[in-house]
Amino acid sequence: MGGPAGAGPVHEVLAALPLVDHHCHGVVTADLDRTGLESLLTEGEVWPGSGISPFDSPAGVAVRRHCAPVLDLPRHAPAGRYLARRAELGAQEVNRRFLAAAGTAVFCVDTGYAPDRLTTPAELAGAAGGDAVAYEVVRLERVAEAVAARGVGAGEYGAALRAAVQEAVGPPEVVAVKSVAAYRTGFALDPNRPSEAEVARAAAGWLARAGDRRLDDPVLVRHLWWTAVDLGLPLQLHTGFGDNDLRLHRADPAHLTDWLHLTAGTIPVMLLHCWPYQRQAAHLAAVFEQVYLDVGLALHHVGPARAGAVLAEALEITPFRKLLYSSDAYGVAEFHHLGAVAFRQGLAGLLQQRVDADELSLADALRIARWTGGDNARRVYGLTDLATDLTDPTDL
C-alpha cells in the first residue's frame, strides 16, 4: 500500500487502512497483448496508426509510475518494458500482485458488464488474498434484457421483471443493484412512477424490436428505478464520465433532483464517479438524506497527482458520512491498485493540509479517513459484520 515517507499521521493511517471498494468489476484472466492492455487503460478506444497511445495519458503515466514497481520494474518504466514484464509474469501473477497491493478488504462487484472473461467476485477476493471478501451488485438493465430474451408478453413484462429482479437479488452476497441509465437515456426523465398501462405500452414497442433489445426506453428505465425503490436495496447510478457511448451532458446527477424528492425516505442512492459533476453530486448529498457519492472512476484516470483536487471539490460541502471509496476498476488489476493509491494519497494530502492549517483536528481527520475508506460503505450496505476496529471512540 504505502504512502509518501514522513508525510504525517493521516498518510500513515490511510496507507494502512483496509479499504472497502463499494463499486468495481472483475479483472481479465487471459494474458493481454499491447492492444488488449491499451484498450483497457482508456475509456476511449485504441486508435491504430494515430501515434496516440493510452500509455501517453494521465492514466498511462500513472500506471508506469505507480504500478511498475509492483512488477519489480523501476518507476516510470517505458511502455515496452512494462508490457514485456507483464507478459513474463502472466495474468494470474499480475492480478495477484496488484490486488494484494491495493489493500482492499471488501469488493462490491458489478457483474453486469463482461464482454471479456473476468474474474467472479469470489475469484477477485481470492486473488487479493488475506481475508478479503466480495459481494455482488446486480445490474438492472441486464436483468430486464434477460427477461425480454426469454420471451414475455407486453402485459406481463412488469410482473415478470419484478420477479426476475427479486430472484437476482436473492443470494445473500448481493448487496445492491445498479442502473446504467446514464448511458441509455440520461437522467432528464419524468420522475414519476409509470403506471402499469404505461409500462405495458412501452414494453410492447421495445419487445417488438428486431435484433438488438438494448433497454433504452425512458418509461422502462423509470420503471427499473421504481422497481429498485420497492426492492429496498441501495441503488447505484453511474453518473458523469464514461466511454463514448455516453452523452455527458445527460449524465449530470442534478437532473435527478425531482426524482430524489419523490423517493425521499426510501432507499440509499449511490452516485458513482460523478466527474466532472462532483460538485453537483455534493450538493445532492448535502440536501438529500438518501444520497451518497464517490469519485471512483476519475481517480485512476487523473492519477494520484490530481486525485486530491477532485476529492477536494467532492468534499467542499458533502457531509463526511456521505463520501465512499470506489475504484471502478475494470479488466486490468492495475486500476484496482492505482485507484487505491490515488484515493489514499489524495485524501491524506487533503486532510493533512487542513490539519496543518488548523481547519480540522487530527482526530476528525482520522475519523473522516476511516469513514470514507470503509465505514461509510459498511454502514450503508449493512456490512456490519466487517466493521473496522479502528473507529475512534469519540464517534460512539
C-alpha positions, -999 to 999 in steps of 0.1 A, spaced: 0 0 0 23 27 12 24 65 11 48 94 10 75 90 35 72 112 66 40 128 53 22 127 86 -2 106 107 -31 109 83 -10 94 55 1 66 78 -35 57 88 -48 58 52 -18 38 39 -26 10 63 -64 12 61 -81 -19 47 -104 -4 20 -140 -12 11 -143 -7 -27 -181 -2 -29 -181 -4 -68 -157 -23 -90 -156 -50 -116 -136 -82 -122 -103 -84 -140 -93 -102 -172 -80 -137 -167 -62 -140 -200 -28 -127 -210 -30 -93 -228 -11 -81 -258 -3 -44 -262 -36 -36 -280 -56 -56 -254 -40 -38 -225 -42 -4 -240 -79 -8 -248 -85 -13 -211 -64 17 -200 -88 41 -216 -125 50 -216 -120 58 -253 -106 34 -279 -73 24 -293 -66 43 -325 -40 23 -346 -18 44 -367 -27 76 -349 5 78 -329 -17 83 -298 -12 57 -270 -31 54 -237 3 50 -221 8 87 -230 -22 98 -210 -25 108 -173 -37 72 -166 -9 56 -186 18 77 -170 4 69 -135 4 32 -144 41 34 -153 49 54 -122 29 36 -95 23 1 -110 57 -6 -125 73 -12 -91 47 -38 -82 61 -58 -112 97 -53 -100 103 -25 -125 117 9 -119 93 38 -116 84 53 -150 94 22 -169 88 26 -206 57 10 -220 76 -16 -240 94 -28 -209 63 -27 -189 44 -49 -214 73 -74 -216 74 -78 -178 37 -82 -176 38 -110 -203 67 -126 -185 48 -129 -152 15 -139 -168 -21 -127 -160 -26 -147 -128 5 -134 -111 0 -99 -124 -36 -99 -110 -24 -114 -77 3 -87 -72 -19 -57 -79 -49 -69 -60 -28 -77 -30 -10 -43 -32 -43 -24 -33 -50 -34 3 -87 -38 -4 -106 -58 22 -141 -58 7 -151 -57 -30 -186 -49 -42 -185 -62 -77 -208 -51 -106 -212 -83 -126 -234 -68 -153 -208 -60 -179 -185 -87 -190 -176 -88 -227 -143 -102 -216 -137 -133 -194 -135 -116 -160 -129 -130 -125 -160 -137 -105 -164 -118 -72 -151 -148 -53 -121 -151 -76 -114 -114 -73 -113 -117 -35 -93 -149 -37 -66 -132 -58 -64 -103 -33 -55 -128 -6 -58 -125 31 -93 -122 45 -107 -102 15 -143 -108 8 -165 -99 -22 -202 -91 -27 -223 -87 -58 -240 -57 -74 -268 -67 -98 -272 -46 -129 -309 -40 -135 -307 -34 -173 -291 -68 -177 -320 -85 -158 -346 -67 -179 -329 -77 -211 -327 -113 -200 -365 -112 -193 -370 -100 -229 -347 -126 -243 -367 -154 -226 -399 -142 -242 -426 -123 -224 -458 -105 -234 -460 -68 -231 -488 -70 -205 -468 -94 -184 -435 -76 -186 -439 -56 -154 -446 -86 -132 -420 -107 -149 -394 -81 -143 -402 -77 -106 -400 -115 -102 -367 -117 -121 -351 -88 -100 -363 -104 -68 -347 -137 -78 -315 -120 -89 -310 -103 -55 -320 -133 -35 -285 -146 -28 -270 -132 5 -239 -120 -13 -260 -94 -33 -258 -60 -15 -271 -36 -41 -285 -30 -76 -272 -7 -103 -286 12 -133 -267 25 -163 -294 48 -174 -268 75 -178 -257 56 -210 -292 46 -221 -315 77 -217 -297 101 -194 -313 114 -163 -337 141 -176 -367 118 -173 -402 122 -159 -396 115 -123 -430 99 -116 -436 62 -112 -450 49 -145 -484 32 -144 -489 -4 -153 -505 7 -186 -476 30 -194 -451 1 -188 -472 -23 -209 -473 2 -238 -436 9 -236 -428 -28 -233 -448 -35 -264 -427 -12 -285 -394 -24 -270 -403 -61 -273 -414 -57 -309 -379 -46 -320 -360 -69 -343 -325 -77 -332 -310 -55 -305 -331 -53 -273 -309 -28 -255 -331 -13 -228 -332 24 -237 -368 32 -234 -374 61 -210 -405 47 -195 -389 13 -189 -358 29 -174 -380 48 -150 -398 15 -142 -364 0 -133 -357 28 -108 -390 25 -91 -386 -13 -90 -354 -7 -72 -372 16 -47 -397 -12 -40 -369 -37 -36 -353 -17 -7 -316 -23 -16 -292 6 -23 -293 17 -59 -261 26 -76 -263 51 -105 -234 57 -129 -231 95 -133 -206 116 -152 -176 104 -170 -177 72 -191 -169 58 -226 -180 73 -259 -214 57 -257 -223 83 -231 -238 117 -237 -220 135 -209 -245 164 -205 -273 139 -199 -254 122 -171 -253 152 -148 -268 140 -115 -286 173 -109 -312 160 -134 -322 136 -107 -334 163 -83 -372 158 -88 -369 120 -86 -350 123 -54 -377 145 -39 -403 117 -48 -381 89 -33 -371 107 -1 -372 83 28 -368 51 7 -335 37 -5 -299 49 -5 -290 63 -39 -253 59 -46 -240 84 -72 -210 67 -88 -179 85 -101 -196 119 -109 -166 137 -126 -169 165 -138 -201 168 -118 -187 161 -84 -199 195 -71 -235 188 -83 -233 154 -67 -220 170 -35 -250 194 -35 -274 165 -38 -256 146 -9 -258 178 12 -296 183 8 -310 147 4 -305 123 32 -305 93 9 -278 104 -15 -241 93 -13 -213 97 -38 -178 86 -48 -154 99 -74 -141 64 -82 -137 62 -120 -120 96 -121 -93 88 -96 -73 63 -116 -77 84 -148 -65 116 -132 -39 97 -112 -25 104 -77 -12 138 -90 -47 152 -93 -68 129 -71 -66 154 -42 -81 182 -63 -111 160 -74 -116 149 -38 -114 184 -25 -142 195 -48 -163 165 -38 -158 173 -1 -164 210 -3 -200 206 11 -205 168 12 -213 155 47 -184 134 57 -205 103 62 -217 105 26 -184 100 6 -173 65 -2 -143 49 -19 -146 31 -52 -120 22 -78 -145 13 -106 -116 -8 -118 -125 -30 -148 -104 -55 -167 -69 -46 -156 -58 -52 -120 -36 -21 -123 -67 0 -118 -76 -17 -85 -41 -8 -73 -39 27 -89 -74 37 -77 -64 27 -41 -31 47 -43 -48 77 -58 -75 77 -31 -51 71 -2 -26 98 -13 -52 123 -25 -74 121 6 -44 120 30 -29 151 14 -62 170 16 -69 161 52 -34 166 64 -33 201 48 -64 210 67 -50 197 99 -18 217 94 -39 248 87 -58 242 120 -91 239 100 -95 203 111 -84 184 142 -62 154 138 -89 132 155 -115 145 130 -92 139 101 -85 103 111 -123 97 116 -131 111 81 -103 89 66 -118 58 82 -153 66 74 -146 73 37 -122 44 33 -146 18 46 -170 25 74 -195 46 53 -198 17 29 -201 -8 56 -229 12 72 -250 19 40 -247 -16 26 -253 -33 60 -218 -49 62 -217 -45 100 -200 -79 105 -170 -64 88 -168 -31 107 -132 -18 112 -117 -19 147 -101 15 140 -132 35 149 -123 65 171 -141 62 205 -153 98 202 -175 86 173 -195 63 196 
